[in-house]
Amino acid sequence: MPADQRVDPGWIKDETGKRVGWEVNDYSVEGERNSHRIVDDVVKYQRTIATTMNVLFESGFSIDRASESYATPEGEKLYPDLVEERIRLPFLFARAISE
């Protein structure tokens, strides 16, 4: 793995080092994953959006609203680093209600 990926994991960079994309690998491989966040050995579980939604539907819920997080133009002016977040979806929020 290139050194710049270890320092800045997930980001794909061009020849100048500019962030131009976000690496998505093994998205459809669901299950337990171990990673390093702030501490070592963080256990997380990968699920596709379809799996998550289907579990909600099968459990008697419906999606009432969905929202994606992104910075406003004003926020990007205050915090220019947020412009790079346009490349990837940091969060998808869904409000599920019981039927």
HELIX and SHEET records of a PDB file:
HELIX    1   1 ALA A    3  VAL A    7  1                                   5    
HELIX    2   2 ILE A   49  GLU A   58  1                                  10    
HELIX    3   3 PRO A   73  LEU A   78  1                                   6    
HELIX    4   4 PRO A   80  ILE A   87  5                                   8    
SHEET    1   A 2 TRP A  11  LYS A  13  0                                        
SHEET    2   A 2 ARG A  19  TRP A  22 -1                                        
SHEET    1   B 2 GLY A  31  SER A  35  0                                        
SHEET    2   B 2 VAL A  42  GLN A  46 -1                                        
SHEET    1   C 2 PHE A  61  GLU A  68  0                                        
SHEET    2   C 2 LEU A  92  SER A  98 -1                                        
END                                                                             
